[in-house]
């Protein structure tokens, strides 16, 4: 006999099993017709009993054996039953874990490389109020909360270099779109309340062409991967800095914004292998969104005109540029990564084209 829960104990139905212990019963090892895991039929049990009754001295010896072996056999059956119950319980637990995913509660979003805490999105408290851009606030305690400070430095050739000095925060571009994890995410850059770009690192170059002449306010705000704004005491975690764009520029070393007609830069399309021209009006994209096929290493210029202020974003390359209302804007990039990448507008959430790089 075996302790495996799948095996059938031949003693379960044998009414004269005490003789098996003596080596002569139908369930005993080596007995004629005996087989592991085979139950005795009623006829076999009766015939075996009659045969044993006819043997002299068998009854007394069987009784002595029963008294000696009975308690041990009962204990063995109890142990086998306990093991079987434990195996069934374990199987049910494992089945339940597989159903809920990763041993926890079911989640609708679990990006590769993210933790269970990211998947459940339990960091902080989601408030019913929003930031100026319309994103909900995610409140965290002041102790250990993310912090940011904005430093603006004039660039020697064009515009300004911005540095985001952060504390208790790290940039996580690979998990953008996942659930919130304390102290992680990205930032938004705004000029006078208008979004210029999404930032995935502490440095950003702001071109003079993006800043009209005059005095302005730059704002950087920290966001979680799920695009909620980190907040402390009901206020977004952000920093501001004053910026003045002087009229005109001298040579290549001016830090103000030059009038569009003064010393224009060569059109980006002239430096590109491919040019894609797109117009957005009343929520419609012209021409209709399609795939733009490129060879790896080619440069593509995206020339976009929108009837409303928006932001142009190339997924996968993390390239962004502001789209002023009614003005053509060109974003040029080198297709140095293979795959399929969407080009879209952030505010209106329109797909403009797809870059297929081979």
SULRACOR-V254881 format. One record per residue. N is the residue number from 1. RES is the residue in three letters. PHI is phi in degrees with one decimal (* if undefined). OMEGA is omega in radians with two decimals (NA if undefined). Layout:
{{N/RES/PHI/OMEGA} {N/RES/PHI/OMEGA}}
//
This chain:
{{1/UNK/*/-3.10} {2/UNK/-128.7/3.13} {3/UNK/-87.4/-3.13} {4/UNK/-61.7/-3.11} {5/UNK/-66.8/3.14} {6/UNK/-80.9/-3.09} {7/UNK/-74.6/3.14} {8/UNK/-102.5/-3.14} {9/UNK/-71.6/-3.13} {10/UNK/-65.4/3.14} {11/UNK/-81.3/-3.06} {12/UNK/-63.4/-3.06} {13/UNK/-111.9/-3.10} {14/UNK/-79.4/-3.06} {15/UNK/-78.5/-3.14} {16/UNK/-122.0/-3.03} {17/UNK/-67.3/-3.12} {18/UNK/-62.9/-3.13} {19/UNK/-76.6/3.11} {20/UNK/-63.9/-3.14} {21/UNK/-66.8/-3.14} {22/UNK/-88.7/3.07} {23/UNK/88.2/-3.09} {24/UNK/-124.5/-3.08} {25/UNK/-80.1/-3.13} {26/UNK/-66.0/3.12} {27/UNK/-92.9/-3.10} {28/UNK/-75.5/3.10} {29/UNK/-59.6/3.10} {30/UNK/86.0/3.13} {31/UNK/-69.0/-3.13} {32/UNK/-61.9/3.09} {33/UNK/82.5/-3.11} {34/UNK/-79.3/3.12} {35/UNK/-146.3/3.13} {36/UNK/-58.0/3.07} {37/UNK/80.6/-3.12} {38/UNK/-100.8/3.12} {39/UNK/-80.6/3.06} {40/UNK/-75.7/3.06} {41/UNK/-83.4/-3.14} {42/UNK/-61.5/-3.14} {43/UNK/-64.3/-3.14} {44/UNK/-64.0/-3.14} {45/UNK/-63.2/-3.14} {46/UNK/-65.1/-3.12} {47/UNK/-63.7/3.14} {48/UNK/-65.0/-3.14} {49/UNK/-65.3/-3.14} {50/UNK/-64.2/-3.12} {51/UNK/-65.2/-3.12} {52/UNK/-69.7/3.14} {53/UNK/-64.0/-3.10} {54/UNK/-78.5/-3.08} {55/UNK/-88.0/-3.10} {56/UNK/-65.6/3.05} {57/UNK/77.2/-3.07} {58/UNK/-69.4/-3.05} {59/UNK/-63.9/-3.12} {60/UNK/-65.0/-3.14} {61/UNK/-63.4/3.12} {62/UNK/-63.9/-3.14} {63/UNK/-64.9/3.13} {64/UNK/-62.9/3.14} {65/UNK/-64.4/-3.14} {66/UNK/-62.3/-3.13} {67/UNK/-66.8/-3.10} {68/UNK/-78.3/-3.00} {69/UNK/-101.6/-3.06} {70/UNK/-55.2/-3.10} {71/UNK/-60.0/3.14} {72/UNK/-63.7/3.13} {73/UNK/-64.2/3.13} {74/UNK/-61.0/3.12} {75/UNK/-62.0/3.13} {76/UNK/-63.3/3.14} {77/UNK/-65.2/3.12} {78/UNK/-63.8/3.13} {79/UNK/-64.2/3.11} {80/UNK/-64.0/3.12} {81/UNK/-64.9/3.14} {82/UNK/-65.9/3.12} {83/UNK/-64.1/3.12} {84/UNK/-61.9/3.12} {85/UNK/-63.2/3.14} {86/UNK/-64.9/3.12} {87/UNK/-63.8/3.13} {88/UNK/-64.6/3.12} {89/UNK/-61.0/3.13} {90/UNK/-61.9/3.14} {91/UNK/-62.9/3.12} {92/UNK/-66.7/3.12} {93/UNK/-63.9/3.14} {94/UNK/-64.6/3.12} {95/UNK/-64.2/3.11} {96/UNK/-64.6/3.12} {97/UNK/-64.6/3.13} {98/UNK/-65.0/-3.11} {99/UNK/-69.0/-3.09} {100/UNK/-91.4/3.07} {101/UNK/86.6/3.04} {102/UNK/60.3/3.06} {103/UNK/79.3/-3.13} {104/UNK/-119.8/3.14} {105/UNK/-71.4/-3.10} {106/UNK/-63.6/3.11} {107/UNK/-124.5/3.12} {108/UNK/-98.2/-3.14} {109/UNK/-147.9/3.12} {110/UNK/-146.8/-3.09} {111/UNK/-68.2/3.06} {112/UNK/-56.4/3.12} {113/UNK/88.7/3.13} {114/UNK/-100.7/-3.11} {115/UNK/-87.8/3.08} {116/UNK/-64.1/3.14} {117/UNK/-65.4/3.07} {118/UNK/-65.5/-3.10} {119/UNK/-65.6/-3.10} {120/UNK/-84.3/3.08} {121/UNK/61.0/-3.06} {122/UNK/-95.7/-3.10} {123/UNK/-69.0/3.08} {124/UNK/66.9/-3.14} {125/UNK/-124.9/-3.14} {126/UNK/-77.6/-3.12} {127/UNK/-95.8/3.13} {128/UNK/-84.6/3.13} {129/UNK/-92.6/-3.10} {130/UNK/-124.9/3.06} {131/UNK/-85.2/-3.12} {132/UNK/-59.2/3.14} {133/UNK/-89.4/3.09} {134/UNK/94.9/3.11} {135/UNK/-89.8/3.12} {136/UNK/-65.5/3.13} {137/UNK/-88.4/3.06} {138/UNK/-115.7/-3.03} {139/UNK/-77.3/3.04} {140/UNK/-131.5/3.11} {141/UNK/-61.6/-3.12} {142/UNK/-63.5/3.14} {143/UNK/-71.5/-3.13} {144/UNK/83.7/-3.12} {145/UNK/-73.1/3.07} {146/UNK/-60.3/3.09} {147/UNK/-135.4/3.13} {148/UNK/-146.6/3.05} {149/UNK/-133.6/-3.07} {150/UNK/-105.3/3.09} {151/UNK/-116.4/-3.11} {152/UNK/-113.8/3.13} {153/UNK/-126.4/3.09} {154/UNK/-62.4/3.09} {155/UNK/-88.8/-3.07} {156/UNK/-69.6/-3.11} {157/UNK/-115.2/-3.05} {158/UNK/-160.5/2.98} {159/UNK/67.9/-3.02} {160/UNK/-140.4/3.00} {161/UNK/-107.2/-3.10} {162/UNK/-105.3/3.08} {163/UNK/-120.7/3.06} {164/UNK/-100.0/3.09} {165/UNK/-88.1/-3.03} {166/UNK/-107.6/3.08} {167/UNK/-139.1/-3.08} {168/UNK/56.9/-3.09} {169/UNK/-153.1/3.04} {170/UNK/-136.9/3.13} {171/UNK/-83.5/-3.08} {172/UNK/-128.9/-3.11} {173/UNK/-63.4/-3.09} {174/UNK/-69.6/-3.10} {175/UNK/-111.3/3.09} {176/UNK/-59.2/-3.07} {177/UNK/100.7/3.07} {178/UNK/-83.1/-3.14} {179/UNK/-84.2/-3.02} {180/UNK/-75.4/3.03} {181/UNK/-129.4/-3.04} {182/UNK/-53.1/3.06} {183/UNK/76.0/-3.12} {184/UNK/-138.9/3.08} {185/UNK/146.5/-3.09} {186/UNK/-145.4/-3.13} {187/UNK/-133.2/3.01} {188/UNK/-114.5/3.08} {189/UNK/-109.9/3.14} {190/UNK/-124.2/3.02} {191/UNK/-117.3/-3.11} {192/UNK/54.4/3.09} {193/UNK/84.6/3.12} {194/UNK/-106.1/-3.09} {195/UNK/-67.5/3.07} {196/UNK/-101.4/-3.05} {197/UNK/-163.6/2.96} {198/UNK/-101.5/-3.04} {199/UNK/-110.2/3.13} {200/UNK/-112.1/3.14} {201/UNK/-159.9/-3.04} {202/UNK/-80.1/-3.11} {203/UNK/-120.4/3.11} {204/UNK/-152.4/3.08} {205/UNK/-97.1/3.12} {206/UNK/-102.1/-3.13} {207/UNK/-72.6/3.11} {208/UNK/-62.3/-3.13} {209/UNK/-66.7/-3.13} {210/UNK/-89.1/-3.06} {211/UNK/-122.2/3.10} {212/UNK/-65.1/3.12} {213/UNK/-61.5/3.09} {214/UNK/124.1/-3.11} {215/UNK/-96.3/-3.06} {216/UNK/-141.9/3.07} {217/UNK/-123.8/3.05} {218/UNK/-94.7/3.11} {219/UNK/-131.4/2.98} {220/UNK/-117.4/-3.08} {221/UNK/-133.9/-3.10} {222/UNK/-92.5/-3.10} {223/UNK/-127.7/3.02} {224/UNK/-80.6/-3.13} {225/UNK/-62.9/3.13} {226/UNK/-89.4/3.06} {227/UNK/72.6/2.93} {228/UNK/-85.1/-3.08} {229/UNK/-90.7/3.07} {230/UNK/-64.2/-3.06} {231/UNK/-142.9/3.05} {232/UNK/-131.3/-3.12} {233/UNK/55.2/3.07} {234/UNK/78.3/3.14} {235/UNK/-121.1/-3.13} {236/UNK/-61.9/3.04} {237/UNK/-81.1/-3.05} {238/UNK/-151.7/3.07} {239/UNK/-144.8/-3.13} {240/UNK/-127.7/3.08} {241/UNK/-152.8/3.10} {242/UNK/-80.1/-3.14} {243/UNK/-141.0/3.11} {244/UNK/-118.8/3.10} {245/UNK/-101.3/-3.11} {246/UNK/-78.8/3.11} {247/UNK/-70.9/3.07} {248/UNK/78.7/3.12} {249/UNK/-152.0/3.14} {250/UNK/-108.3/-3.13} {251/UNK/55.6/3.12} {252/UNK/-105.9/-3.04} {253/UNK/-117.6/3.10} {254/UNK/-75.2/-3.13} {255/UNK/-112.5/3.08} {256/UNK/-96.6/-3.14} {257/UNK/-97.9/-3.13} {258/UNK/-83.0/3.07} {259/UNK/-57.2/-3.07} {260/UNK/-55.1/-3.08} {261/UNK/-84.9/-3.08} {262/UNK/-94.5/3.09} {263/UNK/46.5/-3.10} {264/UNK/-66.7/3.07} {265/UNK/-70.7/3.06} {266/UNK/-59.8/-3.14} {267/UNK/-54.3/-3.12} {268/UNK/-61.7/-3.11} {269/UNK/-64.6/3.14} {270/UNK/-72.8/-3.14} {271/UNK/-94.8/-3.05} {272/UNK/-106.6/3.05} {273/UNK/-80.3/3.13} {274/UNK/-134.3/3.08} {275/UNK/-126.7/3.11} {276/UNK/-117.5/-3.13} {277/UNK/-106.3/-3.05} {278/UNK/-134.5/3.09} {279/UNK/-123.7/3.10} {280/UNK/-118.3/3.14} {281/UNK/-143.8/3.13} {282/UNK/53.4/3.09} {283/UNK/78.2/3.14} {284/UNK/-108.4/-3.12} {285/UNK/-104.2/3.13} {286/UNK/-128.2/-0.11} {287/UNK/-68.0/-3.12} {288/UNK/-57.3/-3.11} {289/UNK/-53.6/3.13} {290/UNK/-148.4/3.13} {291/UNK/-95.0/3.05} {292/UNK/-108.9/-3.07} {293/UNK/-88.3/-3.11} {294/UNK/-134.7/2.97} {295/UNK/-91.0/-3.13} {296/UNK/-57.9/-3.13} {297/UNK/100.8/3.13} {298/UNK/-74.1/3.06} {299/UNK/-102.7/-3.13} {300/UNK/-124.2/3.09} {301/UNK/-108.8/3.10} {302/UNK/-102.0/-3.13} {303/UNK/-104.3/-3.00} {304/UNK/-124.2/3.03} {305/UNK/-122.3/-3.12} {306/UNK/-121.6/3.14} {307/UNK/-81.7/3.09} {308/UNK/-141.1/3.13} {309/UNK/-64.2/-3.08} {310/UNK/-157.1/3.08} {311/UNK/-131.2/3.10} {312/UNK/-91.7/-3.09} {313/UNK/-136.3/3.07} {314/UNK/-108.6/-3.13} {315/UNK/-68.1/-3.14} {316/UNK/86.7/3.09} {317/UNK/-100.4/-3.14} {318/UNK/53.1/3.07} {319/UNK/-102.3/3.14} {320/UNK/-137.7/3.03} {321/UNK/-153.8/3.13} {322/UNK/-72.3/3.08} {323/UNK/-112.6/3.06} {324/UNK/-65.3/-3.11} {325/UNK/-63.2/3.05} {326/UNK/76.3/-3.14} {327/UNK/-116.0/3.10} {328/UNK/-74.5/3.13} {329/UNK/-124.3/-3.12} {330/UNK/-115.4/3.04} {331/UNK/-118.5/-3.11} {332/UNK/-113.2/3.12} {333/UNK/-145.2/3.07} {334/UNK/-97.3/-3.11} {335/UNK/-80.1/-3.09} {336/UNK/-98.4/3.08} {337/UNK/-126.1/3.14} {338/UNK/-87.3/3.13} {339/UNK/136.2/3.14} {340/UNK/-113.3/-3.03} {341/UNK/-126.8/-3.13} {342/UNK/-86.0/3.03} {343/UNK/-112.6/-3.04} {344/UNK/-144.4/3.02} {345/UNK/-100.0/-3.05} {346/UNK/-77.0/-3.03} {347/UNK/-69.1/-3.12} {348/UNK/-86.1/3.09} {349/UNK/55.3/3.11} {350/UNK/-104.4/3.02} {351/UNK/-84.1/-3.08} {352/UNK/-91.6/3.10} {353/UNK/-165.0/3.04} {354/UNK/-126.8/3.11} {355/UNK/-94.6/3.10} {356/UNK/-103.4/-3.08} {357/UNK/-105.5/-3.12} {358/UNK/-113.8/NA}}
//
